[in-house]
Amino acid sequence: MAMTLRLSEDEHRALQELAAAEGISMQEAARRAVRDFVIRNEHRDRVSSAARRVIETHADALDRLGR
């Protein structure tokens, strides 16, 4: 799927430098950044969900400890 990505001059320069340092195209650098962003958000969501389950499961003990 095609997409136009509008960057500021600073963002463009940073992406260009990163891509050059990695030996990849700017497009590949941007795609990697998007994948990393998605993965980080999915991980954060899983951790939050797990924390909620622990809090719910151990609510009594946490209350006794003065949560």
Secondary structure, 3 states (H helix, E strand, C coil): CCCCCCCCHHHHHHHHHHHHHHCCCHHHHHHHHHHHHHHHHHHHHHHHHHHHHHHHHCHHHHHHCCC
